[in-house]
Amino acid sequence: MIDDYDRAMELIRKMEAHLPIPAQPAVTLVRALRDQGKTIARDEELQIQSVSYAGDEGGIMCGMALSEEAKEALVISLTHLQVGARHPLAQEIRAYQVERARRLAQSETPRKPHSFTVRPHKRKRRR
């Protein structure tokens, strides 16, 4: 098991009480989004608008939009975001991220995500 479920649920409850939470994307997230045609600056401030738990596969997931006008929402693992040091939950969030990354590295099977966004399949036209 990667996460301590009870601790993850407690952190989620605390995060929900502080929504929206400002965060910046990690370098890995910036690169992955650019590979998908989405431009985002490393120092861009995002707003975590919702949190949920995706089990050991995804851990704590954060829902957000790239901008107020964006028609797409992103759901990103908390491990790919950085919360400012002045936020009341910064230490707890960072401790969760470090522990999750350590446990993922120690796990036998790689859990590298394929993508950070979900794209709908295009329908084939019938002729």
C-alpha positions in Angstrom: 0.0 0.0 0.0 1.4 3.4 -1.0 -0.7 5.8 1.1 -1.8 5.6 4.7 -5.5 5.9 3.9 -6.6 7.5 7.2 -3.9 10.1 7.0 -4.7 10.9 3.4 -8.4 11.3 4.3 -7.5 13.6 7.2 -5.4 15.8 4.9 -8.2 15.9 2.3 -10.6 17.1 5.0 -8.2 19.8 6.0 -7.6 20.9 2.4 -11.4 21.1 1.8 -11.7 23.5 4.6 -9.1 25.8 3.0 -10.3 25.7 -0.6 -9.4 27.3 -3.0 -5.7 26.6 -2.3 -3.1 28.5 -4.5 -0.4 26.2 -5.9 2.2 26.2 -8.6 2.9 23.4 -11.1 6.0 21.2 -10.6 8.4 21.0 -13.6 7.2 17.6 -14.5 3.6 18.8 -14.8 4.7 21.8 -17.0 6.5 19.4 -19.3 3.7 16.9 -19.5 1.1 19.7 -20.3 3.3 21.2 -23.0 3.6 17.7 -24.6 -0.2 17.8 -24.8 -0.3 21.2 -26.4 -1.2 23.2 -23.2 1.1 26.1 -22.3 1.6 26.8 -18.6 4.4 28.8 -17.0 6.4 27.3 -14.2 5.6 30.2 -11.9 1.9 30.4 -12.8 -0.4 30.3 -9.8 -3.2 27.7 -10.1 -6.1 27.4 -7.7 -7.0 24.0 -6.3 -10.8 24.0 -6.3 -11.6 20.5 -5.2 -9.8 17.4 -3.8 -10.5 13.7 -3.9 -8.8 10.4 -3.4 -7.9 8.1 -6.2 -6.5 5.2 -4.2 -2.9 4.1 -4.5 -2.8 4.8 -8.3 -3.3 8.5 -8.0 -3.3 9.4 -4.3 -4.8 12.8 -3.5 -6.1 14.4 -6.7 -6.7 18.1 -7.1 -9.3 19.6 -9.5 -8.5 22.9 -11.1 -8.8 25.0 -14.2 -5.9 26.6 -16.0 -7.8 29.9 -16.1 -11.2 31.3 -15.3 -12.1 31.2 -19.0 -10.9 27.7 -19.5 -13.4 25.2 -20.8 -11.3 22.3 -19.6 -10.7 21.2 -16.0 -7.6 19.4 -14.9 -7.4 16.7 -12.3 -3.8 16.5 -11.1 -2.1 14.5 -8.4 -1.1 16.6 -5.4 2.5 15.3 -5.9 2.8 17.4 -9.1 1.9 20.7 -7.3 3.7 23.0 -5.0 1.8 24.9 -2.3 3.4 28.1 -1.0 5.4 27.8 2.3 3.1 30.3 4.0 0.0 28.3 3.5 -1.3 26.8 6.8 -1.2 23.2 5.4 2.1 23.6 3.5 4.1 21.4 5.9 1.5 18.6 6.0 1.1 18.7 2.2 4.9 18.5 1.7 5.2 15.6 4.2 2.5 13.7 2.2 4.3 14.4 -1.1 7.7 13.3 0.2 6.3 10.1 1.8 4.2 9.2 -1.3 7.2 9.8 -3.6 9.4 7.6 -1.4 6.9 4.8 -1.3 6.3 5.0 -5.0 10.1 4.7 -5.6 10.2 1.7 -3.3 7.2 -0.1 -4.9 7.9 -3.0 -7.2 5.8 -1.9 -10.1 6.3 1.5 -11.8 3.3 3.8 -11.5 4.3 6.5 -13.9 1.2 8.3 -15.3 0.6 8.2 -19.1 -1.1 11.5 -19.2 -2.4 14.3 -16.9 -5.6 15.1 -18.8 -8.3 13.1 -20.3 -9.1 13.6 -24.0 -12.3 12.5 -25.5 -12.1 10.1 -28.5 -13.1 11.5 -31.8 -16.0 9.8 -33.5 -15.4 8.3 -36.9 -17.8 9.6 -39.5 -19.9 7.0 -41.3 -19.9 7.4 -45.0 
